[in-house]
Amino acid sequence: MTAAVDAFAAVRNPFVRALALARISGVIGTQIINVAVGWELYERTGSAWSLGLVGLFELAPVLFFMVPAGNVADRVARRNIAMAAQAVAGIAALGLMAVSWFEGPVHFIYAMLVLVGAARAFAAPAVGTILPQLLKSEQFVNANAWVTSAYQFASISGPAIGGLMIAWTGGATWAYFAAAAGQFISVGAFALLPVIAPPEATGKRSFKDVFAGFSFVRRTPIFLAAITLDMFAVLLVGAVVLLPIFAKDILHVGPEGLGWLRAAPSAGSLLMLMIVTRLKPIQRPGLVLLIAVVGFGLATIGFGLSEHFLLSFFCLFLTGVFDSISVVVRLTLEQVVTPDRLRGRVSAINYVFVGFSNEFGAFESGATAAMFGPIASVVGGGIGTIVVVIGVALMWPALRKIGPLHTLKPAEEAELVPSVEARHSV
């Protein structure tokens, strides 16, 4: 008789709870910034290009700081990096509040977004690699589901709070203040985690050591396939950045509706993640990943074609359902196959894939919407996503054949050859 799955195993760990609290408060702050900046820019400029530039200005520091951020995460206590990054994000939110209060030039908004992007560049490899230092590999899936659930809960409440605050106060100023508060609460929550010193470096650092994460990813075809799939899928689908246009000009639902539309994907993700905590290990996670991304593309096409608020909300809800599956599989795959000494550098590369796709995808969507209209931009992105899935499945057939993620083990660069027959190692 098979033992029942303990859905609450991870949340009994106080460190997982602290990390979840840090994620909730920080992401609420970030989501409020996203809603407030999008609404304020479109109100002041009426331009899809101005929305696309948001992604471009947040992307630039991610690309610039990728390599140093990953190396810092492997050489400095990751908790301390996370605290510093969240504090910088809080300062940027206060800067946005000042720009809004004094009706400063639009380019000051973009300057603050560069600061937000820099904070995220250092936070991502640090925050994303704290959990493996605290738990055993068999606990990763359950813990990732709960921590990602916290993220999605914040992604639901953050946009809703931001939209309501804009509607109630008639502007974005106090929404930015709430965003700053969320970031500083996150700093306090990270302080509850233990300070885990990185292993001491042996020998003199070399140029090859600085870029070791790239070599690791290149020699790990299954992980490379997973992050490539995620990068191009999200790159082509930038529906979220165009939501102010859909809310105001197509669905006619105002800032309150914008907040709910921004929250819809996270609502879907949260529901799916609660289901994942109660499931046994997925036997064919690679195949499930491919199917989930196809579903993401189809739901995006449905949103682009919809002219009714409830149908649009439902389609965005479904994108969250499918995306949550992708996130858990990809994140757990990264954690189980990467040695701890490389996790910061590998996580930084992974974040660049994700950050590049999110932020450059936002620019791409704004540009195509300006040229061809928002509907063509969203529908075309959904179709492109499905094409990418087909390409990845053909280029890396081993992805769909891997076994349960908890059976994979960390490997050194030279040993990263998939064993499809055994399906117990990478």
C-alpha positions as MATLAB code, in Angstrom:
seq = 'MTAAVDAFAAVRNPFVRALALARISGVIGTQIINVAVGWELYERTGSAWSLGLVGLFELAPVLFFMVPAGNVADRVARRNIAMAAQAVAGIAALGLMAVSWFEGPVHFIYAMLVLVGAARAFAAPAVGTILPQLLKSEQFVNANAWVTSAYQFASISGPAIGGLMIAWTGGATWAYFAAAAGQFISVGAFALLPVIAPPEATGKRSFKDVFAGFSFVRRTPIFLAAITLDMFAVLLVGAVVLLPIFAKDILHVGPEGLGWLRAAPSAGSLLMLMIVTRLKPIQRPGLVLLIAVVGFGLATIGFGLSEHFLLSFFCLFLTGVFDSISVVVRLTLEQVVTPDRLRGRVSAINYVFVGFSNEFGAFESGATAAMFGPIASVVGGGIGTIVVVIGVALMWPALRKIGPLHTLKPAEEAELVPSVEARHSV';
ca = [
       0.000    0.000    0.000;
       1.450    3.367   -1.069;
       1.990    5.969    1.656;
      -0.024    9.156    1.385;
       1.730   12.281    0.161;
       2.379   14.795    2.971;
       1.305   18.012    1.252;
       2.434   20.202    4.182;
       5.883   18.695    4.744;
       7.798   21.766    3.561;
       5.800   24.427    5.410;
       6.600   22.792    8.754;
      10.165   24.000    8.239;
      10.529   27.518    9.733;
      13.095   28.497    7.109;
      10.715   27.626    4.282;
       8.043   29.735    5.989;
      10.450   32.663    6.320;
      11.465   32.371    2.686;
       7.805   32.236    1.651;
       7.063   35.393    3.675;
      10.008   37.172    2.077;
       8.785   36.175   -1.366;
       5.193   37.253   -0.663;
       6.056   40.728    0.581;
       8.745   41.400   -2.010;
       6.671   40.198   -4.955;
       3.633   42.166   -3.801;
       5.827   45.257   -3.902;
       7.176   44.406   -7.352;
       3.726   43.669   -8.768;
       2.356   46.954   -7.445;
       5.242   48.729   -9.190;
       4.435   46.919  -12.445;
       0.762   47.895  -12.363;
       1.407   51.478  -11.275;
       4.174   52.103  -13.831;
       2.134   50.593  -16.663;
      -0.962   52.624  -15.841;
       0.898   55.874  -15.237;
       2.959   55.599  -18.427;
      -0.039   54.826  -20.623;
      -2.059   57.613  -19.001;
       0.738   60.132  -19.563;
       1.876   59.033  -23.020;
      -0.929   56.963  -24.591;
       1.829   54.977  -26.330;
       2.376   51.230  -26.631;
       6.066   51.997  -27.177;
       6.311   53.495  -23.698;
       5.035   50.227  -22.240;
       7.501   48.200  -24.290;
      10.388   50.344  -23.066;
       9.622   49.265  -19.486;
      10.938   45.803  -20.305;
      13.972   47.162  -22.121;
      15.081   49.346  -19.210;
      14.610   46.531  -16.703;
      16.468   44.090  -18.965;
      19.635   46.168  -19.447;
      20.958   45.793  -15.859;
      20.113   42.079  -15.859;
      22.382   41.506  -18.855;
      25.090   43.794  -17.476;
      25.195   42.267  -13.983;
      24.547   38.613  -14.885;
      28.106   37.319  -14.511;
      29.085   39.328  -11.379;
      25.755   38.561   -9.677;
      26.171   34.817  -10.166;
      29.734   34.869   -8.877;
      28.762   36.958   -5.857;
      26.001   34.442   -5.013;
      28.623   31.655   -4.914;
      31.011   33.643   -2.713;
      28.828   35.657   -0.295;
      26.079   34.501    2.062;
      23.019   34.415   -0.180;
      20.672   35.665    2.526;
      22.680   38.873    2.848;
      22.615   39.464   -0.914;
      18.845   39.024   -0.931;
      18.409   41.538    1.890;
      20.548   44.147    0.127;
      18.734   43.659   -3.176;
      15.287   44.039   -1.616;
      16.416   47.217    0.141;
      17.562   48.701   -3.194;
      14.199   47.811   -4.745;
      12.459   49.588   -1.865;
      14.545   52.712   -2.445;
      13.631   52.601   -6.150;
       9.919   52.409   -5.236;
      10.297   55.516   -3.071;
      11.994   57.192   -6.038;
       9.010   56.345   -8.246;
       6.722   57.774   -5.563;
       8.657   61.055   -5.665;
       8.507   61.196   -9.478;
       4.756   60.614   -9.396;
       4.145   63.116   -6.553;
       6.063   65.917   -8.273;
       4.995   64.858  -11.790;
       8.610   64.506  -12.845;
       9.715   63.692  -16.396;
       8.933   60.239  -17.776;
      12.620   59.446  -18.177;
      12.981   59.556  -14.377;
      10.523   56.650  -14.223;
      12.753   54.653  -16.552;
      15.788   55.535  -14.413;
      14.103   54.021  -11.361;
      13.237   50.923  -13.393;
      16.942   50.464  -14.143;
      17.525   50.426  -10.372;
      14.730   47.864   -9.949;
      16.311   45.725  -12.662;
      19.720   45.883  -10.979;
      18.184   44.762   -7.676;
      16.462   41.861   -9.393;
      19.688   40.860  -11.164;
      21.436   40.281   -7.822;
      18.381   38.953   -5.969;
      17.517   36.210   -8.458;
      20.629   33.979   -8.197;
      20.764   34.485   -4.425;
      17.089   33.879   -3.603;
      16.771   31.033   -6.088;
      19.635   29.088   -4.507;
      18.899   29.510   -0.792;
      16.432   26.616   -0.618;
      18.845   23.824   -1.707;
      21.153   24.824    1.145;
      18.388   24.161    3.672;
      16.638   21.005    2.414;
      17.241   17.511    1.048;
      16.700   16.850   -2.661;
      13.558   14.772   -2.089;
      11.974   17.816   -0.421;
      12.599   20.170   -3.349;
       9.395   19.612   -5.329;
       7.098   20.082   -2.339;
       9.055   23.100   -1.075;
       9.223   24.662   -4.538;
       5.485   24.233   -4.925;
       4.848   26.039   -1.624;
       7.368   28.829   -2.192;
       6.116   29.320   -5.734;
       2.573   29.324   -4.332;
       3.621   32.175   -2.069;
       4.985   33.938   -5.132;
       1.731   33.422   -7.008;
      -0.394   34.530   -4.042;
       1.607   37.749   -4.054;
       1.206   38.005   -7.811;
      -2.569   37.836   -7.325;
      -2.850   40.279   -4.446;
      -0.151   42.692   -5.660;
      -1.836   43.730   -8.943;
      -5.239   43.852   -7.255;
      -3.879   46.097   -4.486;
      -2.115   48.290   -7.024;
      -5.177   48.656   -9.244;
      -7.476   49.430   -6.319;
      -5.067   51.985   -4.847;
      -4.794   53.764   -8.196;
      -8.590   53.818   -8.517;
      -9.172   55.010   -4.931;
      -6.471   57.695   -4.852;
      -6.718   58.816   -8.469;
      -3.029   58.211   -9.194;
      -0.018   55.965   -8.698;
       1.755   57.876   -5.915;
       0.510   55.940   -2.892;
       0.692   52.661   -4.773;
       4.454   53.196   -5.009;
       4.564   53.825   -1.237;
       2.851   50.472   -0.635;
       5.362   48.834   -2.986;
       8.265   50.234   -0.965;
       6.733   48.915    2.251;
       6.510   45.441    0.742;
      10.182   45.471   -0.214;
      11.344   46.524    3.250;
       9.160   43.867    4.926;
      10.899   41.356    2.660;
      14.262   42.515    4.024;
      13.082   41.683    7.548;
      11.807   38.243    6.513;
      15.112   37.311    4.871;
      16.834   38.270    8.126;
      15.087   35.276    9.759;
      17.086   32.859    7.598;
      20.459   31.509    8.717;
      23.671   32.960    7.334;
      25.265   30.093    5.400;
      28.800   30.880    4.373;
      29.831   29.632    0.927;
      32.583   27.024    0.705;
      36.057   28.491    0.692;
      37.587   28.774   -2.749;
      40.450   26.377   -3.405;
      43.247   27.797   -5.496;
      43.409   30.996   -7.450;
      40.323   32.149   -9.339;
      40.643   32.016  -13.103;
      38.709   33.429  -16.022;
      37.350   29.919  -16.642;
      36.068   29.744  -13.054;
      34.151   33.011  -13.452;
      32.305   31.614  -16.454;
      31.951   28.049  -15.158;
      28.171   28.359  -15.081;
      28.036   28.738  -18.857;
      30.113   25.588  -19.313;
      27.860   23.670  -16.934;
      24.676   24.673  -18.766;
      26.209   23.916  -22.160;
      27.156   20.404  -21.007;
      23.728   19.697  -19.491;
      21.488   19.228  -22.545;
      18.279   18.488  -20.658;
      18.538   21.627  -18.527;
      19.572   23.659  -21.571;
      16.476   22.383  -23.384;
      14.199   23.342  -20.478;
      15.459   26.911  -20.152;
      15.545   27.387  -23.934;
      11.902   26.341  -24.083;
      11.024   28.785  -21.325;
      13.022   31.647  -22.821;
      11.519   31.561  -26.289;
       7.991   30.804  -25.085;
       7.915   33.801  -22.751;
       9.837   35.949  -25.233;
       7.045   35.530  -27.756;
       4.189   35.982  -25.273;
       4.200   39.469  -23.736;
       0.469   39.809  -23.183;
       0.914   41.107  -19.628;
       2.719   44.283  -20.687;
      -0.159   45.093  -23.063;
      -2.872   44.687  -20.417;
      -3.287   48.468  -19.908;
      -4.284   48.677  -23.605;
      -6.679   45.734  -23.352;
      -8.178   47.049  -20.100;
      -8.710   50.592  -21.359;
      -9.339   50.318  -25.106;
     -10.649   46.773  -25.782;
     -12.366   45.509  -22.629;
     -13.181   48.970  -21.167;
     -12.737   47.920  -17.527;
     -10.464   50.688  -16.146;
      -7.725   50.360  -13.520;
      -9.775   48.006  -11.310;
     -10.178   45.606  -14.232;
      -6.496   45.975  -15.049;
      -5.605   44.852  -11.534;
      -7.792   41.755  -11.831;
      -6.443   40.903  -15.270;
      -2.889   41.169  -13.921;
      -3.889   38.869  -11.062;
      -5.582   36.215  -13.241;
      -2.449   34.268  -14.282;
      -1.281   34.097  -10.686;
      -4.688   32.870   -9.535;
      -4.393   30.003  -11.998;
      -0.843   29.278  -10.875;
      -1.805   29.248   -7.208;
      -4.613   26.750   -7.795;
      -2.359   24.460   -9.825;
       0.462   24.648   -7.293;
      -1.876   23.632   -4.489;
      -2.709   20.572   -6.557;
       0.988   19.856   -7.180;
       1.705   19.712   -3.421;
      -0.720   16.790   -3.214;
       0.591   14.837   -6.185;
       3.129   12.034   -6.271;
       6.336   12.721   -8.255;
       5.647   13.204  -11.952;
       6.902   10.163  -13.839;
       7.555   11.967  -17.152;
       8.276   15.596  -16.164;
       9.871   16.512  -19.502;
       6.824   15.422  -21.474;
       4.553   17.233  -19.027;
       6.675   20.370  -19.479;
       6.229   20.307  -23.261;
       2.457   19.793  -22.992;
       2.154   22.605  -20.437;
       3.894   25.115  -22.698;
       1.595   24.167  -25.604;
      -1.370   24.848  -23.304;
       0.183   28.189  -22.370;
       0.344   29.152  -26.046;
      -3.256   28.117  -26.737;
      -4.569   30.061  -23.735;
      -2.649   33.132  -24.917;
      -4.266   32.910  -28.345;
      -7.670   32.733  -26.645;
      -6.932   35.876  -24.639;
      -5.817   37.782  -27.716;
      -9.042   36.952  -29.570;
     -11.396   37.632  -26.646;
     -13.510   40.777  -26.429;
     -15.250   39.875  -23.140;
     -13.767   40.505  -19.709;
     -14.715   37.146  -18.132;
     -13.383   35.139  -21.072;
     -10.180   37.191  -21.063;
      -9.804   36.620  -17.327;
     -10.324   32.871  -17.790;
      -7.744   32.629  -20.580;
      -5.178   34.484  -18.467;
      -6.098   32.178  -15.570;
      -5.236   29.193  -17.785;
      -1.868   30.695  -18.739;
      -1.065   30.691  -15.038;
      -2.156   27.070  -14.631;
       0.170   25.908  -17.392;
       3.014   28.243  -16.447;
       3.101   26.994  -12.851;
       3.764   23.455  -14.060;
       6.632   24.715  -16.204;
       8.126   26.708  -13.324;
       8.128   23.812  -10.831;
       9.646   21.356  -13.318;
      12.334   23.763  -14.520;
      13.251   25.079  -11.053;
      13.462   21.615   -9.506;
      15.504   20.339  -12.451;
      17.991   23.170  -11.918;
      18.274   22.471   -8.201;
      18.794   18.715   -8.421;
      21.382   18.616  -11.216;
      23.537   21.601  -10.162;
      26.333   21.217   -7.549;
      25.995   23.807   -4.782;
      29.360   25.372   -5.613;
      27.935   26.382   -9.026;
      24.341   27.152   -8.108;
      24.754   30.930   -7.988;
      26.376   31.119  -11.403;
      23.953   28.660  -12.990;
      20.957   30.407  -11.405;
      22.187   33.733  -12.784;
      22.294   32.255  -16.286;
      18.841   30.788  -15.805;
      17.547   34.156  -14.638;
      19.020   35.843  -17.681;
      17.146   33.365  -19.866;
      13.948   34.124  -17.950;
      14.670   37.834  -17.484;
      15.702   38.260  -21.098;
      12.531   36.557  -22.280;
      10.284   38.510  -19.915;
      11.786   41.945  -20.350;
      12.791   41.756  -24.013;
       9.490   39.999  -24.653;
       7.752   43.030  -23.145;
       9.667   45.290  -25.533;
       8.906   42.991  -28.462;
       5.189   42.978  -27.611;
       5.086   46.752  -27.260;
       6.854   47.155  -30.600;
       4.662   44.685  -32.492;
       1.538   46.147  -30.882;
       2.573   49.607  -32.055;
       3.093   48.309  -35.598;
       0.357   45.680  -35.999;
      -2.016   46.229  -33.066;
      -2.252   44.511  -29.655;
      -4.462   41.630  -30.821;
      -2.074   40.576  -33.603;
       0.848   40.859  -31.191;
      -0.703   38.541  -28.581;
      -2.149   35.976  -30.996;
       1.077   35.824  -32.984;
       3.029   35.242  -29.775;
       0.792   32.328  -28.825;
       1.263   30.692  -32.209;
       5.016   31.231  -32.015;
       5.110   29.517  -28.614;
       3.598   26.335  -30.012;
       6.138   26.373  -32.850;
       8.957   26.674  -30.284;
       7.683   23.619  -28.375;
       7.799   21.562  -31.555;
      11.336   22.754  -32.264;
      12.630   21.968  -28.754;
      10.995   18.511  -28.770;
      12.741   17.683  -32.050;
      16.134   19.161  -31.102;
      16.329   17.594  -27.597;
      14.278   14.358  -27.699;
      15.802   13.216  -24.376;
      13.817   15.913  -22.541;
      10.524   14.089  -22.880;
      12.097   10.812  -21.669;
      13.561   11.826  -18.291;
      12.212   10.163  -15.176;
      11.076   11.600  -11.806;
      13.063   14.702  -10.899;
      14.004   13.551   -7.408;
      15.898   10.604   -8.917;
      18.312   12.931  -10.750;
      21.587   13.743   -9.028;
      24.081   16.628   -9.121;
      26.811   16.007  -11.635;
      30.111   17.582  -12.514;
      30.524   19.125  -15.933;
      32.235   16.176  -17.570;
      29.639   13.726  -16.287;
      26.534   15.445  -17.605;
      25.371   12.836  -20.107;
      21.684   11.825  -19.866;
      20.945    8.169  -19.191;
      17.558    7.690  -20.753;
      17.479    3.943  -20.113;
      18.084    4.172  -16.373;
      16.296    7.539  -16.044;
      17.989    7.985  -12.682;
      20.888   10.302  -13.522;
      21.785   13.205  -15.757;
];
